[in-house]
């Protein structure tokens, strides 16, 4: 599944997968200097339990690493993913 980066305005961005005008999955953040504050992760009800939310987190982390950014999770899902694994230590604030 591909996620397209979208600028939402006023330093807000998202990675989103959309088909036929329907959002299948999305992760949103506010960019403050070199910190991505991840605020929301969404997966369409019909697409849940397929690991899409984790793929969204991994895509955001990949982007942060490419740009040299850190991530501050506010979204409860991302907080939980970060707490469960050491693989994100390099991007944590």
Residue, then its C-alpha position, 0 to 999 in steps of 0.5 A: x500500500x502506497x502512502x502519498x504525502x499531503x500538505x494540509x496547511x499551516x505546517x500540518x502534513x499527512x501520509x494518506x492512502x486514498x482510493x475513489x475519494x475514500x481515505x483508507x488510511x492516514x497519519x497526520x502531524x504538525x511540523x515544528x522545526x525538526x520535530x514531527x508531532x504526530x497527532x492522529x492515525x486513522x484506518x478506514x473501518x473496512x481496512x482494519x486489522x491488516x497492519x495498515x496503522x503500523x505501516x503508517x507509523x513506519x512510513x512516518x518514521x522512515x520520512x523522519x529518518x530521511x529528513x533528520x527529524x525527531x518524532x513526538x507522538x501525541x496519538x495514543x496508537x503511536x505512543x503505544x507502538x513507540x513504547x512496545x519497540x526499541x526500533x524507534x529509539x533514534x527518532x524519539x524526542 
